[in-house]
Amino acid sequence: MSLGAVSSPRITVVGSINLDLVARCERLPRVGETITGATFARVPGGKGANQAVACARLGADVTLIGAVGGDSFAEDAVAQLRESKVALDLETSAEPTGVALIYVDASGETQIVVAPGANWTLDDVEPPAHDAVLCQLEIPDAAVTSAWEACTGFFCLNAAPARPVGVDPDLTVVNRYEQEALTRRDGLVAVTLGAEGAVLLDEGEEVARAKPPPVEVVDGTGAGDAFTSCLLVSLLEGRAPDEALERA
């Protein structure tokens, strides 16, 4: 689908909601090693929730469709969504709320293990009126396919964690490793390259390339979610591909 300029785009995010359990330590443990002296925090997360919050902070009108458990983690997991004025369309599952166990070292490098719980029970979805639908792959294929089939606007897929899925996005966002799992490479494809920046391909041809600004790395968790959200919102606002990529 072609893009027009929308000042406050309506975006439906169909995706995961987790509570991140974060331990910050001087260095990441080796296999079989125990590290002590860490600090601990509980932080709302999940790729779907992260992207919904980011889109809302960028001025979009956002609805998040997802699933949580009927446990004590659920409200903590959605607290930031409520604070960011994201409209919530939530299923309550018999499975526990999704959890991510995250280690962060002093340089900002991370190790992450996700227990998807309720996220993996999400199935058929019905997006409200929208300009775009945004999905990731921390939810079942059935939910992603349902969102794509119901999309009447621009469909964006952040294909992470990487696996083949039978949809045809207008925009696909991957890192250099996730790109290898793509079965379809048509349409717009944004590839993030870490410290080297990112490229935007249109039908396989490079149309934009951007380098990131110099930053002091604190924590790399959610960096790809922020990039995906900003790129989508910027394109929906009618920004040129090079400007949208540079902004993201």
Buried (B, 14 or more C-beta within 10 A) or exposed (E): EEBEEBEEBBBBBBBBBBBBBBBBBEEBBEEEEEBEEBEEEEBBBBBBBBBBBBBBBBEBBBBBBBBBBEBEBBEBBBEBBEEBEBBBBBEBBEBBBBBBBBBBBEEBEBEBEBBBBBBBBBEEBEBEEBBBBBBBBBBBEEBBBBBBEBBEBBBBBBBBEBEEBEBEBBBBBBBEEBBEBBEBEBBBBBBBBEEEBBBBBEEEEEBBBBEBEEEEEEBBBBBBBBBBBBBBBBBBBBBEBEBBBBBB
